[in-house]
Amino acid sequence: MPVLCCFAALLSVWALCQAQSDTQLPPGTPAIQLRLAGDKRKHYEGRVEVYYSGEWGTVCDDDFSIQAASVVCRELGYVEAVSWSPSSKYGRGEGRIWLDNVHCTGQESTLAQCQSNGFGVSDCKHSEDVGVVCSQRRIPGFKFISTLTNNIESLNVQVEDVRFRAIYSQRKRIPISEGYLEVKDGGKWRQICDAEWTDMNSRVVCGMFGFPGEKGYNTKVYKLLAKRRKKNYWGFGVNCTGNEASLHECKLGHQVELKGNLTCEKNLPVVVSCVPGRAFAPSHALGFSKAYRVEQPLVRLRGGANIGEGRVEVLKNGEWGTVCDDSWNLKAATVVCRELGFGSAKEALSGGRLGQGMGPVHMNEVQCSGFEKSLTECRFNRNSLGCSHEEDAAVRCHVPDMGFKKRLRLSGGRNPSEGRVEVLVEKNGSLVWGTVCSESWGTIEAGVVCRQLGLGFASNAFQETWYWHGDGSADDVVMSGVRCSGTELTLNQCLHHGKHLQCPKGGGRFAAGVSCSETAPDLVLNAQVVEHTTYLEDRPMYVLQCAHEENCLSSSAATATQASYRRLLRFSSQIHNNGQSDFRPRAAHHSWIWHECHRHYHSMEVFTHYDLLSLNGTKVAEGHKASFCLEDTQCEEGIEKRYECANFGQQGITVGCWDTYRHDIDCQWIDVTDVMPGDYIFQVVINPNYEVAESDYTNNVLKCRCRYDGHRIWTYNCHIENNFNHVWMPQK
């Protein structure tokens, strides 16, 4: 059976195609067919494989060039090549190495026209298999037609695009989740005859547009409209299993005889209606007549820059844990995506690509049919042990097109990922661009902007943008008082002033700005280290003068005599960077503050907060930890330390390393001199003011249960706050 597209994201699924060219090939040109193969790749990249003489083989990287890559990409239906990769980047192939020392001018219609040693003449090994990365743009009207007689089940006709054509009453709804299904072929939009259409086909279409499932629709309306519309049918039916990531992967059904309006005489054009996930459902379509109680989720995503992507975490016995990437594939990833209200999975990521988690690894060797309601219903190996967080699985899901990017832009920056934030708003009946007031503007707000634009994480938030010359007509402030929680999908969803704007500094040069980055650090405390190192120490006031100067003692220390003692709750903290980029202080090197008493530089005003809370959350004692020295104390095997504070060195924490603040250094404590005996909560918060952008702030809080009897202190049940799902209850 033919296949509708060359698309794949797994080792077992690959693209295979032969171009039908208008140019006649010279007589004697060998007949070949190409495909992209390999693991951990996207559909437009992979190992180059050639079908020749009834056998698949590879191409050696010797003398390969970007011109040769361009010939390969065009032969596969892509506009151009972006790059090529030597040394079996996409894994080693099998079988023959068909081509070696390939020389192309870039103008050839097929790789078979390029000069080489000849088919099968090679001194290479499969460790030299070449790969290419093609442009994602397809050649308009390009068709794949097999000219070879082999039994490979994947020859196909390629459509350029797929869309919903909504009827008039649906066009203003966002997202568009229902309409005639149309495919673009040869530059023209065409309908599909519904003679062979199935629910599995609709399921796949909904998934590729970011919707978790399909639903019924009012057939009477569409029958009536179909009689009035001029029809232009595509020449094929479609046959999906329901597990494909997009319609492009489905096999073709029967060929349709094209007879104008009589093509699908006894049937109608295909109509698909989808169910939006809760985050994307239009508010008036929710239709809840009773109070809705959100069920406890069993699966969540963490560490992703955009909505619908992240590290997969599963709740088990009240504790969140990760999923090992052994056997992780698109079927399992799609179950996760649909469970969370997104469409099918675009990518099933492995190797901790979206950051490493903490705590247990709950599932390994996951096997899903693709139709489970939850990942927890899939089979997995309960006895398989030994997975580290370096193997944490992640997903990227298809999400609906909400049009968010059209209402926001960055202006004046040196690259598309930075600039002054400009918002499109309605003013006096027309849409105008304007700036955002920078008062109280911070990293959380900047993160929402970067997410809305699909530019990743915020790396910086700017309250002055005089060095970025934006569009002068957009200098007026149109949004002020912006306060975001960080979970919003758009800046407009954040709290902000209404029509009555308030911005003392005005817009223009004082407008809010951002810079975005594809990666971000992620700091996480080691809970066990805190729990195992906690103790009480009585220390005389006369040796605490430096700490007192840096406000590391409680307020009663101001009137304490030099001979008196302070009671300190001491502990060590080990802070890991589990993200995808190094954690660096926001302040530049030259602006760090020298503290003469302790003789060190502070690179951040406040790096951590230490608090002792009552069981109802009231603060009874606190500590204050300035970042006197951010450095790599220790790293995982194979990772080199990059940051060292000595001699005014660079400060930071490398990915895969951790910074340890030992229990015996100044200010590594909470002053509990005035605390009464009882049960408490001991809390540590890293990066509390969000000075430095991170991929996940929810894992920055550590909490322990704490009992103090006036002489000794016990800490127990220390955990990262977002890693447990339970209510704190006092012990009797």
N, C-alpha and C positions, 0 to 999 in steps of 0.2 A: 504493500500500500504506500502511496506517496505521503509526504509530510508537508505541512503548511509552512514551516520555517526552519532556518538553520539557527537554532538557539539552544544553549545548554548551559548548565551551571554545575554539573556533576561529571565525574570521571566516566560514568556509565552512559551519559547522554552526550552526543556530539553532533556537530553540524556537518552535513555532507551535501555537496552541491556541484552542479555543472552549469556553467553559464551558457545561455543561448545568445550568441552574438550575431549582430547584423553583418559583421565583417566576416567574409569567407576566409578560413584559414588556408595557408599554402598547402598544396598537395603533399602528402607524406607526413604532415604534422601528427605526432602520436596522440591518440585519444586518451585523455586522462580525466580524472575527477578529483576534486580537493575536498578536504574537511579540516576543521579545527578540533583538536582533541586535547585531553590532559585534565589535571585536577586543579582545584582551587582557582577557577578562572571565570570570566564572564563570557557571554555568548560571542562577543566580537574579538576574542583573543584565544590563543592556544597554540599547541604544537601543530605544525604544518604536516599533514599526511596526504599522500598521493595514491590514488587507485590506478594501477597500470597492469596490464596483462593478467587481469583476474586476481590481483593481490594488492592489499594495502601495505604501504611502506612510508618511510619518513624522508626528510631532507636534511643533509648535513649543513652545519653552520659555516664551513670553510668558504670564504669569499662572498658570503651572502651579504646583501646590502639593503638599504631602504628602498631602492628601486625595485629589487626583487620582491620585497614585502608589498609594495604597491601593486605589483602585478597579481600577487596572491589575493590581496584584499578585493581588488576589482573583480577578479574571477569569482570571488565568493559573494559579490553583490554589494560591497561597501564602497563608499566614494573614494577613500584613500587609506594609506597606512599611516599610523601614528609613530610606531617604532617596531623594532624586532629584537629578539632575545636569543643569545647563543646558549650553549651548554645545558640543554634540556631543562630550561626553567620550568616548563609545564610537565615535567616527568619524562622518563625514558619510554620511547615507543617500542614496538615489537616488529618482528619480521624484517623485510629487506630495507636497506637504505637506498632508495631509488635514485636520488640525485645528489651530486657532490660538485663542488666548485662551480656553483650556479652564477652566471653573469647575465644580468638583465639591463636593458637601457631604461626600462620603465614604461615603454610604449607598447610592449607585447600584449596580445590579447589573452594569452595563456602561458603558464609557467613552462609548458612543453616547448614553446618557441625560444626560450632563453638558452644561451650557450651553457653547456655543462660537459662533464666527462662522458655523458651518455647514460641511459637508464641502466641501473644496476652496477655501474662502475664506480666503486667508492672504497677508500681506505679508512673510513670513519667508524666510530662506535656510536651506540645510541646515547652515550653521554654527551654527544655533540649535536643532538637533534635540535633544529631551529624552531623558534616560535615567533609569532607576529601578534601585534596589537593593531586592530583596524579602527578607523573612525566609526562611531556609532551611526552615522548618517548612511542611509541606504541609497542606492542608485535608483531614481524614480523609474518605475516601469520594468525593473529588472525581474526576469523570470528564471527559475531553476528548472531545467528539463533534463532528464537523464538521456544520454545518448549511448549509454553503455548497457550491455546485457549482463548484469550481475544480480545476485539475489539479496542485495542490501535493502532493508525495508525503511528507506528514509528519503527517497527522491521527492522533490516537492515543487510547488508553485508558490512564489513569494508575493505576499501583498505588502504594500508600503506602510500602511497605517490602518488603525481600526478606531471607530468612534460611535458614540450614541448620537442619533439625530432626534432631539427631543421635540415633541409636539408643542404647539404654541403655549398651552397652559402650563407646561413644565419648564419652559426655557429660563425663567427667572429663578428657579430653585437652585440652590447650591448645597451640596454637589448635585450634578445631573446624574440621576441613578436609574433612569428609564428612558427608553426610546427605541426607534428603529436602529438595528445594528447595521453599520455600513463599513465596508472595507475599501481601501484606496488601492486601485490597480491601474497601472499605466497612467497615473495622474488624475484619474476620475474616481469619484465615490460611487460605489455600487451596493445594492442590497443583496441579501442572501435569501434564497427561497427556503421556506420553513418546512418543506416536504419531509426532510430527514432530520430536522432539528430536534435535539433532546434536552432534558434538564441538565445533563452533564455538560453539554456545550454552554448552557446559560451559566452554570456554576463557574466554569473556567473564565468566561467573559467578565462576570462580576468580580472574580478574584483579581484579574489583571487590572481592573479599574479601581481596586482598593476596597471592595465590599466583601464582607464575610459570607454572604449567601444570596440566593435568588428567591423571588417570590412571584405570585401571580399578578395579573394586571387586567384592566378592563378591555376585553377583546372587542367589544362592540364599537368602541371609539376608534380603534385601529382599523377595523374592517371598513368602517365608514370612510376614514381618511384614505385608505388604500385605493378605493375606487376613484378618488379624485386626483391622485398623484401619478405623475409620469414615472414609470419604473425603469430601472437600469440595473439588471441583475448581473451578479458575478457568475462565472461559468462553472462553479463547483459547489458541492455541499461540504459539510464539515463533520468530522467524527472525533469527538474528544472522549477520553476516559474519565475526566473530572479531576485528575491529578496534575494536569499541565499548569505551568506557571502563567501561561498566556495562550491566547488563541493561536499564536504563531507556531506553537509546538504540536498542535493537533494534526491528525492525519486528514487528508482530503477524503470527502465522500465521493459519490458518483459525479461524473461530469454532467453539467446541465446543458441541454440544448438551448441555445439562445435564439428566441423568436420574438424579440421586442416585448410588447405587453402580454404576449401569450406564453412567455417563458415559464411562468409559474401559475398557469391558468387556474388550476384547481386549488391552489394554496395562496398564501400571503407572504409578504416580506417578514423576515424574522424580527420580533420585538423581544427585548430583554428588560426585565425589571429587577432591581437589586435592593437588598436591605442594607442601609448604611449602618456602620458601627455607631455606638452611642456617642463617641466624641465628634462625629461628623453629621449626626442626624439633624435636620432642620428642626428648630424648637417647636414649631407648630405641629410637627408630625409625630412627636413623642406620644401624645394621646394617653397619658397615664391618668386614670380617673382616681386612683388611690395613691397614697404615699408610697414611693418606690424605695425599697430597701436594697442597697447594693450588697450582693453576696460577697463573701470572703473570696478574693481571687486566689487561685492555686498556682498561677504562673504570672511572672512579671518580666519586664525588660529594664535593664539598667546600663548606664554608660554610653548610650547612643546620643549622637548630636541631634538627630531629627526624630520627629514623631514616627513610630513604626519601626524603630531599629534599636538594637541593644543586645547586651549579654542576657541569655535566658536563665532565669532563676525560678526554682520550684519550692513551694512551701511543704515541708514535711515535719510532722511532730512539733509544730509551732516554730520551726526554724527554717529560714530561707537558705537554700544551697544552690549550687550551679549544676550544669549538665556537661558531661564529658563529650568531646567531639568525636570519639570513636564511633564510626558508622553514621555520623550525623549527616543528614541529606535534606533535599528540598521537600520531601514528603513530611518529615518531622517538623521542619521549619514552617511549612504551610499550616500544619495543625496549630502551632503556636500563634501564627499571625491571625488566623480566622478566630481562634479562641479569644483573642484580645480585641476583636472588632475591626481588624484590618482585612485586606484582601489576601491573595496568595503570596508566597515568599518570592522575592526577587533573588535573594542570595541566602545560602546556608553557610555561615562563616565559622571557621575553626581556628585553633591556635591562639585563643584569647585576643582575637583581632580587635574587639571593642572593649578591651580592658579586662583585668583579672578580678574575680570575685574573692570573697573571704569565706571562711567557714567550710562546711562539708560539701562534697560533691555527691549529690543525691542520685543521679541517674547516669548510666553508662551503656554504650552499645544499644541506643534507642532504636526501635523498629516500629514504624507507624504505617498503616495502610493509606493514610492521607485523609480518611473520613472520620477519624475520632473527633469527639467534641472537645477533648482536652488532651494535652500532652501526657497527663497522668494516666490516661487510658491506654497509652501505647505500651508495648512490651519493652522490657529492658533487662539487662543482666544484673541481677541483684548480688551476684557473687563476685563480680569483676571489681577488683580494687587497684589502687596504684595510680589513679589519674591525679595529676596536679592541676593547679589553676592556670598553668600555661596552656592547657588543653580545653579551656572553657568555650562552649559553643555559643554562637550568637546568630541573629537573623537580621535581615533587612526585608521589610514587607512592602507590598504595593499599598499605597494610600490614595484616597480620592483627591482629585484636583479641586481644591477649594478656592483657587484664585487668590491666595494670600499674597503671593509675590507681586501682584499687580498694584497693590495699595501701599507699597513701601519701597524705598530705594536708598542707595548710598551715593552721595555726591561729593566729588572733589578729591577723593582718595587717590593714592598712587597706584592702586590696583583694585579690581572689582570687590575685594574682600574688606575694604575699609572706606571710611568716609563719613560725612555728615549725614545724620538720619533725617530723611524727608518723607512725610506722610501725605497721602492723597485723601482729602476730605471734601465734603460738600459745603460750599459757601455761597450764599445768595443764589441758590438754584443751580450752581455749576460746580464742577470738580476742580479743585486747585491743589497744588503742592505747597507744603509749608514745613517748617522745622519743629523740633521738639525741644521744649524748655529743659535745660541741663541741670536745673536745681534738683538735688537728690538723685540724679542719674548715676547708676552704678552698674556693677558687673552683672547682676541678676537681670536688669532691664536690657542690657546689651545682649545677653544670652538669648532673650526672647526674639530680639531683632534678627540675630544670626540664624536662629532656627526658622523664623518666618521666611527668610530669604533662601533657605537651604544652603547656607554657607558654613555650617558646622557650629563650633563653639565660639563663645566670645573670648578673645585674648586680652582685650582692653576696652574700658569705657572712658570716654573723654567728655569733660565738661566745658572745654573750650576747643573750638575748631577753626580758629582764625587762619591757620596754615592750610586749610582745605578750602579752596575757592569754589563754592557750589554755584548753582544757578541763582543769580541775584534776585530773580522774580519770586524765589521760594524762601526768602529771608524771614518772612513773618512767622511768628509762633502760632501753630494751630493745635498744639497739644501740650498741656502742662500738668504738673502734679502726678507724674507717672510713678506708680508703685506696682511692681510685679512680684508674684510668688515664685516665678521661675517655671511653672508648669503650663503657662498659657501658650496657645498656638499662634497668637498674633498680639502685637503691641496694643491693639485696640481692646483686647480682652482684659488688659491690666486696669487696675484702678487709675482714674485720671480725672481731672477737672472736666466739667461739662462745657457749656457755652461761655461761662465766665472764666476766662483764662487768667492765670496769675503767674507772672514770670518777671521778677525784679531786674534780672540782667538783660532780658530781651533775647532775641534770636540772633541770626547772622553769625558773628564770630563766637558768640557764647552758646550756640546751639549744641545739642547732644550729638556725640559721634561714637562710632564703634570701629574696632578691627576684629575680624573673625579668623578662625583657624580650624583646619580639618581635625586637629587633635587637641587634647587637653590632658593635664595631669589629673590624678585622682588620689588624694591622701586618705589613708585608712589607718586607724590605731590598732595595734595588736592588743586585744583585750586580755589575753592570758598574762602578758608581761605586766600590765597594770595590776591585775589581781594578785600576782605572786610576789610583788615587790612592795606592797603597801605596809607601812608601819608608822608608829608615833615616835617623835623625838622632842625632848625638852631642850631648848637651845637658849643660852644667855643673850640678852639684848645687846650687850656690848660687841658681839661678833656679827650682829645683823645690820650694821649701819649701812652697808652698800645696798642690801636688800630693801631696807627702809627707804632709802633715797629713790629706789625704783618702784615704790608702792607695792611691794610684794607682801606686806603685812597688813593685818586688819587695822581699822581706824583707831582702836584703843591703844595701839603701839605708840601713838603720838604723845601720850602722857605717861608712858611706861618709863621706869628708871633703868639705868644701865645695868643694875644688878639683877633686875627681874628676868624671868624666863618666859619664852613664848613656846606654846605647844604646837608642833607642826605635824600635819598629816603628809608624810613623804611617800614618794613612789617613783618608778621609772616609766617613761613612755617611749614606745618604739613606733615611729610614724613611717609607714610604707607608702611609696608611690606606685600604685597599681594601674596608673593610667597609660596614656599613649605618648605623652611628651613630658619633659622635665618640669618640675615645679620650681619656678624662679620667683624671687621677691619682685614686687611691682616697682619699687623704688630703684632708680638707677644707682650704680656704684658710687658716684660722686655725692649722692644725697644721703647716704647712710650716716647715722648719728653716732658719734664716738662717746662712750660712757667711761669717764676717767676712773671712777671708783672700781668698776669691774674690769676696766681696760679691754673693752671689746666694742665692736660695732653692732648697732641695731639696724637690721635691714628691713624690718617690718615693725610698725607701731605695736600691733598686738598679733601674736601668732596663735596663741591658745588661751582659752578661759578654763579655769579650774573652779568648780563650785561644789558646795555641800548644800543639798536641798532637803527640806522636810518632805514627808511622804505625800503632802498635797502640792508640792512643787515650789514652796516658798524658799527663797535663798536665805541661808543662815550663816554662811561663811563663803569667802571666795579667795581665789588666787589670781594672779595676773602674770602672764608669761609673754614677755617680748621675745622676738626671734633674734637672740643675740648671736646665733650661729646656726645657719642652715647648712648642713653638709652631709655627705655620704659616709655614715659610720660604717656600714657594711652593705654588701650587695649579693644578689644571687649568683650562683656559679656561672662563670662566663661573662659577667658584666663588670666593666671597669668603673672605678670611682672617678667622678668628674669634678666634684666640688669639695673644696677644703677651705676652712675659714682662716687658717694661719697666714700671717703676713698679708693681711688685707686681700685674701684670695676671693675668688668668685663663690657666691653662695647659691645653694639650691639642693634639690634631691632628684637624682637621676631615676628614670623609669627602671623598676626592678631593684632599687636600693631603698635603704631606710636610714632615718636619722634617729639616733637614740639619745634621749635626755636622761641621764642617770639620776637616781634618787638623791645622790649626795652633792648635787650642785645647787647653787643659790637659786631661789625662787621656784624650784621644782617641788612645790608644796602647796597646801592650804593651811592658813593660820586658823587653828580651831581652839585657841586659848579661851575664847568666850562662849564656846558651844557647850550646851548641857548634854548629859548622857541621854541616849535614846537611839531610835532607828532612823536612818537617813538614806538619801540617794546621793551617791558620789558621781559627779558628772564632769567629763572633759569634752570641750568643743574645739576642734581644729579650724583655723582660718575663719573665725566667728564673724568677722565683718565682710566676708567674701571679697577680701582685697585682691586675691588672685583667683582667676577663673579656673574652675574644675569641671570635669565631665559629670560628676555626681556629688552634690552636697548632702544628700540624705544619709551618707555613711560617715559623716564628719563628727557625729556625736556618740560618745561612749558613756554608758551608765552602769553603775554597780550598786547593789544593795550594800548597806553599811550599818554596822551596829557598834556603838560607842558606850562603854560602861563607866567612863570617867578615868580609867587607867589604861585600858587596852582598846584596840579597834579591830574589827573584822570586816573585810570586804569579800563579797561573794557574788556569784551570778553576774560577772562583768560581761557585757556584750555590746556590740554596735547596735545602736537604737533601731535602725531599720531592718535588722536581721532577725528580730524576734517579733512574734505577734501574740502578745499577752498583756494583761492589765497589771500594773503594779499594785500589790495588795500587802498591807502591813502584816508581819508575822506576829502571832499571839504568843 
